[in-house]
Amino acid sequence: MKCPYCSSKEIGKIGRKKYFCSNCFSEIVINSNKFKVISLNEKGIAKVVKTCTITD
């Protein structure tokens, strides 16, 4: 699996449908056929930086 935000392969599973990219420090959350990439800014505030539909 590659990070949908930075294309890195440094992805680790942190939950049932949650992954973490240690390259761009983003969390990837998968629900049904969609995913969200959530990133933290310098103040620690979470922001959705990308959403997309998963296709085969």
CHARMM-style PDB file with segment names, atoms N, HN, CA, C and O in Angstrom:
ATOM      1  N   MET     1       0.841  -1.182   0.000  1.00  0.00      PROA
ATOM      2  CA  MET     1       0.000   0.000   0.000  1.00  0.00      PROA
ATOM      3  C   MET     1       0.887   1.246   0.000  1.00  0.00      PROA
ATOM      4  O   MET     1       1.895   1.306   0.705  1.00  0.00      PROA
ATOM      5  N   LYS     2       0.502   2.224  -0.789  1.00  0.00      PROA
ATOM      6  HN  LYS     2      -0.317   2.176  -1.362  1.00  0.00      PROA
ATOM      7  CA  LYS     2       1.206   3.502  -0.843  1.00  0.00      PROA
ATOM      8  C   LYS     2       0.341   4.582  -0.200  1.00  0.00      PROA
ATOM      9  O   LYS     2      -0.887   4.508  -0.221  1.00  0.00      PROA
ATOM     10  N   CYS     3       0.994   5.571   0.362  1.00  0.00      PROA
ATOM     11  HN  CYS     3       1.992   5.632   0.379  1.00  0.00      PROA
ATOM     12  CA  CYS     3       0.289   6.707   0.921  1.00  0.00      PROA
ATOM     13  C   CYS     3      -0.372   7.482  -0.222  1.00  0.00      PROA
ATOM     14  O   CYS     3       0.299   7.846  -1.188  1.00  0.00      PROA
ATOM     15  N   PRO     4      -1.682   7.737  -0.122  1.00  0.00      PROA
ATOM     16  CA  PRO     4      -2.358   8.474  -1.195  1.00  0.00      PROA
ATOM     17  C   PRO     4      -1.972   9.952  -1.249  1.00  0.00      PROA
ATOM     18  O   PRO     4      -2.309  10.646  -2.208  1.00  0.00      PROA
ATOM     19  N   TYR     5      -1.271  10.431  -0.228  1.00  0.00      PROA
ATOM     20  HN  TYR     5      -0.998   9.867   0.551  1.00  0.00      PROA
ATOM     21  CA  TYR     5      -0.881  11.845  -0.188  1.00  0.00      PROA
ATOM     22  C   TYR     5       0.535  12.068  -0.715  1.00  0.00      PROA
ATOM     23  O   TYR     5       0.766  12.968  -1.522  1.00  0.00      PROA
ATOM     24  N   CYS     6       1.494  11.238  -0.253  1.00  0.00      PROA
ATOM     25  HN  CYS     6       1.307  10.506   0.403  1.00  0.00      PROA
ATOM     26  CA  CYS     6       2.893  11.458  -0.649  1.00  0.00      PROA
ATOM     27  C   CYS     6       3.492  10.291  -1.442  1.00  0.00      PROA
ATOM     28  O   CYS     6       4.641  10.376  -1.875  1.00  0.00      PROA
ATOM     29  N   SER     7       2.746   9.220  -1.638  1.00  0.00      PROA
ATOM     30  HN  SER     7       1.813   9.151  -1.286  1.00  0.00      PROA
ATOM     31  CA  SER     7       3.150   8.024  -2.398  1.00  0.00      PROA
ATOM     32  C   SER     7       4.256   7.211  -1.732  1.00  0.00      PROA
ATOM     33  O   SER     7       4.888   6.381  -2.386  1.00  0.00      PROA
ATOM     34  N   SER     8       4.496   7.432  -0.464  1.00  0.00      PROA
ATOM     35  HN  SER     8       3.983   8.106   0.068  1.00  0.00      PROA
ATOM     36  CA  SER     8       5.502   6.659   0.266  1.00  0.00      PROA
ATOM     37  C   SER     8       4.961   5.273   0.607  1.00  0.00      PROA
ATOM     38  O   SER     8       3.750   5.087   0.733  1.00  0.00      PROA
ATOM     39  N   LYS     9       5.854   4.313   0.752  1.00  0.00      PROA
ATOM     40  HN  LYS     9       6.837   4.464   0.649  1.00  0.00      PROA
ATOM     41  CA  LYS     9       5.462   2.965   1.157  1.00  0.00      PROA
ATOM     42  C   LYS     9       5.650   2.750   2.660  1.00  0.00      PROA
ATOM     43  O   LYS     9       5.502   1.630   3.149  1.00  0.00      PROA
ATOM     44  N   GLU    10       5.976   3.818   3.391  1.00  0.00      PROA
ATOM     45  HN  GLU    10       6.096   4.728   2.994  1.00  0.00      PROA
ATOM     46  CA  GLU    10       6.200   3.731   4.832  1.00  0.00      PROA
ATOM     47  C   GLU    10       4.875   3.859   5.583  1.00  0.00      PROA
ATOM     48  O   GLU    10       4.656   4.817   6.324  1.00  0.00      PROA
ATOM     49  N   ILE    11       3.993   2.870   5.377  1.00  0.00      PROA
ATOM     50  HN  ILE    11       4.171   2.092   4.775  1.00  0.00      PROA
ATOM     51  CA  ILE    11       2.654   2.873   5.952  1.00  0.00      PROA
ATOM     52  C   ILE    11       2.576   1.796   7.026  1.00  0.00      PROA
ATOM     53  O   ILE    11       3.035   0.671   6.830  1.00  0.00      PROA
ATOM     54  N   GLY    12       1.988   2.156   8.160  1.00  0.00      PROA
ATOM     55  HN  GLY    12       1.615   3.070   8.319  1.00  0.00      PROA
ATOM     56  CA  GLY    12       1.777   1.196   9.226  1.00  0.00      PROA
ATOM     57  C   GLY    12       0.327   1.218   9.668  1.00  0.00      PROA
ATOM     58  O   GLY    12      -0.330   2.259   9.625  1.00  0.00      PROA
ATOM     59  N   LYS    13      -0.167   0.075  10.090  1.00  0.00      PROA
ATOM     60  HN  LYS    13       0.366  -0.771  10.125  1.00  0.00      PROA
ATOM     61  CA  LYS    13      -1.552  -0.025  10.540  1.00  0.00      PROA
ATOM     62  C   LYS    13      -1.621   0.389  12.008  1.00  0.00      PROA
ATOM     63  O   LYS    13      -0.848  -0.104  12.829  1.00  0.00      PROA
ATOM     64  N   ILE    14      -2.546   1.293  12.340  1.00  0.00      PROA
ATOM     65  HN  ILE    14      -3.175   1.692  11.673  1.00  0.00      PROA
ATOM     66  CA  ILE    14      -2.684   1.755  13.721  1.00  0.00      PROA
ATOM     67  C   ILE    14      -4.057   1.438  14.299  1.00  0.00      PROA
ATOM     68  O   ILE    14      -4.299   1.674  15.483  1.00  0.00      PROA
ATOM     69  N   GLY    15      -4.934   0.921  13.499  1.00  0.00      PROA
ATOM     70  HN  GLY    15      -4.737   0.730  12.538  1.00  0.00      PROA
ATOM     71  CA  GLY    15      -6.279   0.590  13.948  1.00  0.00      PROA
ATOM     72  C   GLY    15      -6.960  -0.296  12.946  1.00  0.00      PROA
ATOM     73  O   GLY    15      -6.364  -0.731  11.961  1.00  0.00      PROA
ATOM     74  N   ARG    16      -8.236  -0.559  13.215  1.00  0.00      PROA
ATOM     75  HN  ARG    16      -8.721  -0.205  14.015  1.00  0.00      PROA
ATOM     76  CA  ARG    16      -8.986  -1.479  12.360  1.00  0.00      PROA
ATOM     77  C   ARG    16      -9.054  -0.997  10.912  1.00  0.00      PROA
ATOM     78  O   ARG    16      -8.846  -1.788   9.992  1.00  0.00      PROA
ATOM     79  N   LYS    17      -9.335   0.262  10.702  1.00  0.00      PROA
ATOM     80  HN  LYS    17      -9.504   0.904  11.450  1.00  0.00      PROA
ATOM     81  CA  LYS    17      -9.381   0.831   9.356  1.00  0.00      PROA
ATOM     82  C   LYS    17      -8.561   2.109   9.277  1.00  0.00      PROA
ATOM     83  O   LYS    17      -8.881   3.023   8.516  1.00  0.00      PROA
ATOM     84  N   LYS    18      -7.487   2.160  10.082  1.00  0.00      PROA
ATOM     85  HN  LYS    18      -7.228   1.418  10.700  1.00  0.00      PROA
ATOM     86  CA  LYS    18      -6.645   3.351  10.132  1.00  0.00      PROA
ATOM     87  C   LYS    18      -5.193   2.978   9.884  1.00  0.00      PROA
ATOM     88  O   LYS    18      -4.701   1.960  10.371  1.00  0.00      PROA
ATOM     89  N   TYR    19      -4.524   3.820   9.122  1.00  0.00      PROA
ATOM     90  HN  TYR    19      -4.924   4.646   8.726  1.00  0.00      PROA
ATOM     91  CA  TYR    19      -3.120   3.634   8.790  1.00  0.00      PROA
ATOM     92  C   TYR    19      -2.391   4.945   9.032  1.00  0.00      PROA
ATOM     93  O   TYR    19      -3.010   6.008   9.073  1.00  0.00      PROA
ATOM     94  N   PHE    20      -1.073   4.869   9.194  1.00  0.00      PROA
ATOM     95  HN  PHE    20      -0.570   4.005   9.162  1.00  0.00      PROA
ATOM     96  CA  PHE    20      -0.262   6.059   9.438  1.00  0.00      PROA
ATOM     97  C   PHE    20       0.944   6.051   8.513  1.00  0.00      PROA
ATOM     98  O   PHE    20       1.634   5.039   8.392  1.00  0.00      PROA
ATOM     99  N   CYS    21       1.195   7.174   7.864  1.00  0.00      PROA
ATOM    100  HN  CYS    21       0.634   7.996   7.962  1.00  0.00      PROA
ATOM    101  CA  CYS    21       2.369   7.325   7.005  1.00  0.00      PROA
ATOM    102  C   CYS    21       3.448   8.034   7.810  1.00  0.00      PROA
ATOM    103  O   CYS    21       3.265   9.175   8.234  1.00  0.00      PROA
ATOM    104  N   SER    22       4.561   7.363   8.018  1.00  0.00      PROA
ATOM    105  HN  SER    22       4.710   6.436   7.673  1.00  0.00      PROA
ATOM    106  CA  SER    22       5.644   7.964   8.792  1.00  0.00      PROA
ATOM    107  C   SER    22       6.505   8.908   7.947  1.00  0.00      PROA
ATOM    108  O   SER    22       7.413   9.551   8.472  1.00  0.00      PROA
ATOM    109  N   ASN    23       6.228   8.994   6.656  1.00  0.00      PROA
ATOM    110  HN  ASN    23       5.489   8.471   6.229  1.00  0.00      PROA
ATOM    111  CA  ASN    23       6.953   9.927   5.800  1.00  0.00      PROA
ATOM    112  C   ASN    23       6.338  11.335   5.864  1.00  0.00      PROA
ATOM    113  O   ASN    23       7.056  12.319   6.042  1.00  0.00      PROA
ATOM    114  N   CYS    24       5.013  11.426   5.718  1.00  0.00      PROA
ATOM    115  HN  CYS    24       4.430  10.627   5.574  1.00  0.00      PROA
ATOM    116  CA  CYS    24       4.352  12.742   5.741  1.00  0.00      PROA
ATOM    117  C   CYS    24       3.533  12.958   7.015  1.00  0.00      PROA
ATOM    118  O   CYS    24       2.853  13.976   7.149  1.00  0.00      PROA
ATOM    119  N   PHE    25       3.595  12.005   7.950  1.00  0.00      PROA
ATOM    120  HN  PHE    25       4.147  11.178   7.841  1.00  0.00      PROA
ATOM    121  CA  PHE    25       2.910  12.089   9.241  1.00  0.00      PROA
ATOM    122  C   PHE    25       1.409  12.299   9.086  1.00  0.00      PROA
ATOM    123  O   PHE    25       0.807  13.112   9.787  1.00  0.00      PROA
ATOM    124  N   SER    26       0.817  11.557   8.160  1.00  0.00      PROA
ATOM    125  HN  SER    26       1.306  10.896   7.590  1.00  0.00      PROA
ATOM    126  CA  SER    26      -0.611  11.640   7.912  1.00  0.00      PROA
ATOM    127  C   SER    26      -1.292  10.339   8.324  1.00  0.00      PROA
ATOM    128  O   SER    26      -0.693   9.264   8.293  1.00  0.00      PROA
ATOM    129  N   GLU    27      -2.543  10.464   8.704  1.00  0.00      PROA
ATOM    130  HN  GLU    27      -3.030  11.337   8.730  1.00  0.00      PROA
ATOM    131  CA  GLU    27      -3.357   9.304   9.045  1.00  0.00      PROA
ATOM    132  C   GLU    27      -4.321   9.057   7.900  1.00  0.00      PROA
ATOM    133  O   GLU    27      -4.936   9.993   7.390  1.00  0.00      PROA
ATOM    134  N   ILE    28      -4.459   7.802   7.491  1.00  0.00      PROA
ATOM    135  HN  ILE    28      -3.960   7.041   7.905  1.00  0.00      PROA
ATOM    136  CA  ILE    28      -5.360   7.428   6.419  1.00  0.00      PROA
ATOM    137  C   ILE    28      -6.487   6.613   7.041  1.00  0.00      PROA
ATOM    138  O   ILE    28      -6.243   5.594   7.687  1.00  0.00      PROA
ATOM    139  N   VAL    29      -7.724   7.069   6.844  1.00  0.00      PROA
ATOM    140  HN  VAL    29      -7.922   7.897   6.320  1.00  0.00      PROA
ATOM    141  CA  VAL    29      -8.898   6.398   7.392  1.00  0.00      PROA
ATOM    142  C   VAL    29      -9.722   5.884   6.223  1.00  0.00      PROA
ATOM    143  O   VAL    29     -10.066   6.639   5.315  1.00  0.00      PROA
ATOM    144  N   ILE    30     -10.040   4.582   6.252  1.00  0.00      PROA
ATOM    145  HN  ILE    30      -9.760   3.968   6.990  1.00  0.00      PROA
ATOM    146  CA  ILE    30     -10.796   3.958   5.167  1.00  0.00      PROA
ATOM    147  C   ILE    30     -12.185   3.598   5.672  1.00  0.00      PROA
ATOM    148  O   ILE    30     -12.330   2.914   6.685  1.00  0.00      PROA
ATOM    149  N   ASN    31     -13.212   4.067   4.954  1.00  0.00      PROA
ATOM    150  HN  ASN    31     -13.095   4.622   4.131  1.00  0.00      PROA
ATOM    151  CA  ASN    31     -14.608   3.742   5.236  1.00  0.00      PROA
ATOM    152  C   ASN    31     -15.271   3.322   3.938  1.00  0.00      PROA
ATOM    153  O   ASN    31     -15.276   4.081   2.969  1.00  0.00      PROA
ATOM    154  N   SER    32     -15.827   2.124   3.908  1.00  0.00      PROA
ATOM    155  HN  SER    32     -15.822   1.507   4.695  1.00  0.00      PROA
ATOM    156  CA  SER    32     -16.488   1.584   2.717  1.00  0.00      PROA
ATOM    157  C   SER    32     -15.560   1.684   1.520  1.00  0.00      PROA
ATOM    158  O   SER    32     -14.526   1.017   1.487  1.00  0.00      PROA
ATOM    159  N   ASN    33     -15.905   2.498   0.541  1.00  0.00      PROA
ATOM    160  HN  ASN    33     -16.745   3.039   0.567  1.00  0.00      PROA
ATOM    161  CA  ASN    33     -15.075   2.642  -0.658  1.00  0.00      PROA
ATOM    162  C   ASN    33     -14.444   4.033  -0.743  1.00  0.00      PROA
ATOM    163  O   ASN    33     -14.088   4.490  -1.829  1.00  0.00      PROA
ATOM    164  N   LYS    34     -14.307   4.708   0.409  1.00  0.00      PROA
ATOM    165  HN  LYS    34     -14.597   4.337   1.291  1.00  0.00      PROA
ATOM    166  CA  LYS    34     -13.705   6.043   0.440  1.00  0.00      PROA
ATOM    167  C   LYS    34     -12.579   6.082   1.464  1.00  0.00      PROA
ATOM    168  O   LYS    34     -12.563   5.302   2.417  1.00  0.00      PROA
ATOM    169  N   PHE    35     -11.647   6.989   1.258  1.00  0.00      PROA
ATOM    170  HN  PHE    35     -11.661   7.622   0.484  1.00  0.00      PROA
ATOM    171  CA  PHE    35     -10.616   7.199   2.268  1.00  0.00      PROA
ATOM    172  C   PHE    35     -10.417   8.697   2.485  1.00  0.00      PROA
ATOM    173  O   PHE    35     -10.690   9.517   1.609  1.00  0.00      PROA
ATOM    174  N   LYS    36      -9.933   9.024   3.681  1.00  0.00      PROA
ATOM    175  HN  LYS    36      -9.711   8.358   4.393  1.00  0.00      PROA
ATOM    176  CA  LYS    36      -9.580  10.395   4.037  1.00  0.00      PROA
ATOM    177  C   LYS    36      -8.135  10.400   4.498  1.00  0.00      PROA
ATOM    178  O   LYS    36      -7.700   9.493   5.207  1.00  0.00      PROA
ATOM    179  N   VAL    37      -7.406  11.403   4.102  1.00  0.00      PROA
ATOM    180  HN  VAL    37      -7.760  12.140   3.526  1.00  0.00      PROA
ATOM    181  CA  VAL    37      -6.053  11.618   4.595  1.00  0.00      PROA
ATOM    182  C   VAL    37      -6.118  12.808   5.538  1.00  0.00      PROA
ATOM    183  O   VAL    37      -6.511  13.909   5.151  1.00  0.00      PROA
ATOM    184  N   ILE    38      -5.724  12.565   6.785  1.00  0.00      PROA
ATOM    185  HN  ILE    38      -5.405  11.671   7.099  1.00  0.00      PROA
ATOM    186  CA  ILE    38      -5.789  13.594   7.820  1.00  0.00      PROA
ATOM    187  C   ILE    38      -4.370  13.929   8.247  1.00  0.00      PROA
ATOM    188  O   ILE    38      -3.570  13.040   8.537  1.00  0.00      PROA
ATOM    189  N   SER    39      -4.067  15.218   8.282  1.00  0.00      PROA
ATOM    190  HN  SER    39      -4.717  15.941   8.046  1.00  0.00      PROA
ATOM    191  CA  SER    39      -2.734  15.677   8.644  1.00  0.00      PROA
ATOM    192  C   SER    39      -2.834  16.651   9.810  1.00  0.00      PROA
ATOM    193  O   SER    39      -3.834  17.351   9.965  1.00  0.00      PROA
ATOM    194  N   LEU    40      -1.786  16.687  10.628  1.00  0.00      PROA
ATOM    195  HN  LEU    40      -0.974  16.118  10.503  1.00  0.00      PROA
ATOM    196  CA  LEU    40      -1.728  17.632  11.736  1.00  0.00      PROA
ATOM    197  C   LEU    40      -0.846  18.814  11.355  1.00  0.00      PROA
ATOM    198  O   LEU    40       0.213  18.644  10.752  1.00  0.00      PROA
ATOM    199  N   ASN    41      -1.297  20.016  11.715  1.00  0.00      PROA
ATOM    200  HN  ASN    41      -2.158  20.154  12.205  1.00  0.00      PROA
ATOM    201  CA  ASN    41      -0.448  21.177  11.456  1.00  0.00      PROA
ATOM    202  C   ASN    41       0.476  21.409  12.650  1.00  0.00      PROA
ATOM    203  O   ASN    41       0.511  20.596  13.574  1.00  0.00      PROA
ATOM    204  N   GLU    42       1.214  22.502  12.633  1.00  0.00      PROA
ATOM    205  HN  GLU    42       1.185  23.162  11.883  1.00  0.00      PROA
ATOM    206  CA  GLU    42       2.200  22.786  13.682  1.00  0.00      PROA
ATOM    207  C   GLU    42       1.566  22.964  15.057  1.00  0.00      PROA
ATOM    208  O   GLU    42       2.223  22.729  16.071  1.00  0.00      PROA
ATOM    209  N   LYS    43       0.307  23.374  15.106  1.00  0.00      PROA
ATOM    210  HN  LYS    43      -0.226  23.565  14.282  1.00  0.00      PROA
ATOM    211  CA  LYS    43      -0.403  23.595  16.367  1.00  0.00      PROA
ATOM    212  C   LYS    43      -1.114  22.337  16.865  1.00  0.00      PROA
ATOM    213  O   LYS    43      -1.730  22.345  17.931  1.00  0.00      PROA
ATOM    214  N   GLY    44      -1.026  21.264  16.092  1.00  0.00      PROA
ATOM    215  HN  GLY    44      -0.526  21.258  15.226  1.00  0.00      PROA
ATOM    216  CA  GLY    44      -1.648  20.008  16.485  1.00  0.00      PROA
ATOM    217  C   GLY    44      -3.101  19.878  16.087  1.00  0.00      PROA
ATOM    218  O   GLY    44      -3.806  19.001  16.586  1.00  0.00      PROA
ATOM    219  N   ILE    45      -3.554  20.734  15.200  1.00  0.00      PROA
ATOM    220  HN  ILE    45      -2.981  21.446  14.794  1.00  0.00      PROA
ATOM    221  CA  ILE    45      -4.940  20.698  14.742  1.00  0.00      PROA
ATOM    222  C   ILE    45      -5.043  19.786  13.519  1.00  0.00      PROA
ATOM    223  O   ILE    45      -4.291  19.931  12.556  1.00  0.00      PROA
ATOM    224  N   ALA    46      -5.996  18.839  13.576  1.00  0.00      PROA
ATOM    225  HN  ALA    46      -6.607  18.721  14.359  1.00  0.00      PROA
ATOM    226  CA  ALA    46      -6.187  17.889  12.475  1.00  0.00      PROA
ATOM    227  C   ALA    46      -6.947  18.556  11.330  1.00  0.00      PROA
ATOM    228  O   ALA    46      -7.887  19.321  11.546  1.00  0.00      PROA
ATOM    229  N   LYS    47      -6.518  18.245  10.112  1.00  0.00      PROA
ATOM    230  HN  LYS    47      -5.754  17.623   9.936  1.00  0.00      PROA
ATOM    231  CA  LYS    47      -7.149  18.804   8.920  1.00  0.00      PROA
ATOM    232  C   LYS    47      -7.207  17.719   7.848  1.00  0.00      PROA
ATOM    233  O   LYS    47      -6.210  17.044   7.589  1.00  0.00      PROA
ATOM    234  N   VAL    48      -8.369  17.552   7.226  1.00  0.00      PROA
ATOM    235  HN  VAL    48      -9.179  18.100   7.436  1.00  0.00      PROA
ATOM    236  CA  VAL    48      -8.501  16.613   6.114  1.00  0.00      PROA
ATOM    237  C   VAL    48      -7.835  17.247   4.905  1.00  0.00      PROA
ATOM    238  O   VAL    48      -8.238  18.321   4.458  1.00  0.00      PROA
ATOM    239  N   VAL    49      -6.809  16.578   4.374  1.00  0.00      PROA
ATOM    240  HN  VAL    49      -6.481  15.706   4.737  1.00  0.00      PROA
ATOM    241  CA  VAL    49      -6.075  17.147   3.243  1.00  0.00      PROA
ATOM    242  C   VAL    49      -6.432  16.488   1.917  1.00  0.00      PROA
ATOM    243  O   VAL    49      -6.121  17.017   0.850  1.00  0.00      PROA
ATOM    244  N   LYS    50      -7.095  15.315   1.991  1.00  0.00      PROA
ATOM    245  HN  LYS    50      -7.348  14.885   2.858  1.00  0.00      PROA
ATOM    246  CA  LYS    50      -7.472  14.640   0.745  1.00  0.00      PROA
ATOM    247  C   LYS    50      -8.567  13.631   1.029  1.00  0.00      PROA
ATOM    248  O   LYS    50      -8.509  12.916   2.030  1.00  0.00      PROA
ATOM    249  N   THR    51      -9.560  13.566   0.162  1.00  0.00      PROA
ATOM    250  HN  THR    51      -9.607  14.147  -0.651  1.00  0.00      PROA
ATOM    251  CA  THR    51     -10.573  12.520   0.207  1.00  0.00      PROA
ATOM    252  C   THR    51     -10.706  11.959  -1.203  1.00  0.00      PROA
ATOM    253  O   THR    51     -10.517  12.674  -2.187  1.00  0.00      PROA
ATOM    254  N   CYS    52     -11.031  10.685  -1.290  1.00  0.00      PROA
ATOM    255  HN  CYS    52     -11.184  10.104  -0.491  1.00  0.00      PROA
ATOM    256  CA  CYS    52     -11.112  10.070  -2.607  1.00  0.00      PROA
ATOM    257  C   CYS    52     -11.917   8.783  -2.510  1.00  0.00      PROA
ATOM    258  O   CYS    52     -12.035   8.192  -1.437  1.00  0.00      PROA
ATOM    259  N   THR    53     -12.465   8.360  -3.628  1.00  0.00      PROA
ATOM    260  HN  THR    53     -12.370   8.840  -4.500  1.00  0.00      PROA
ATOM    261  CA  THR    53     -13.169   7.103  -3.722  1.00  0.00      PROA
ATOM    262  C   THR    53     -12.203   6.031  -4.209  1.00  0.00      PROA
ATOM    263  O   THR    53     -11.428   6.256  -5.138  1.00  0.00      PROA
ATOM    264  N   ILE    54     -12.256   4.874  -3.579  1.00  0.00      PROA
ATOM    265  HN  ILE    54     -12.886   4.692  -2.824  1.00  0.00      PROA
ATOM    266  CA  ILE    54     -11.394   3.753  -3.949  1.00  0.00      PROA
ATOM    267  C   ILE    54     -12.039   3.015  -5.113  1.00  0.00      PROA
ATOM    268  O   ILE    54     -13.208   2.634  -5.047  1.00  0.00      PROA
ATOM    269  N   THR    55     -11.273   2.818  -6.177  1.00  0.00      PROA
ATOM    270  HN  THR    55     -10.324   3.128  -6.231  1.00  0.00      PROA
ATOM    271  CA  THR    55     -11.742   2.057  -7.326  1.00  0.00      PROA
ATOM    272  C   THR    55     -10.839   0.853  -7.536  1.00  0.00      PROA
ATOM    273  O   THR    55      -9.666   0.871  -7.162  1.00  0.00      PROA
ATOM    274  N   ASP    56     -11.380  -0.166  -8.120  1.00  0.00      PROA
ATOM    275  HN  ASP    56     -12.333  -0.181  -8.424  1.00  0.00      PROA
ATOM    276  CA  ASP    56     -10.595  -1.383  -8.385  1.00  0.00      PROA
ATOM    277  C   ASP    56      -9.735  -1.245  -9.601  1.00  0.00      PROA
ATOM    278  OT1 ASP    56      -9.015  -2.178  -9.958  1.00  0.00      PROA
TER     279      ASP     56
END
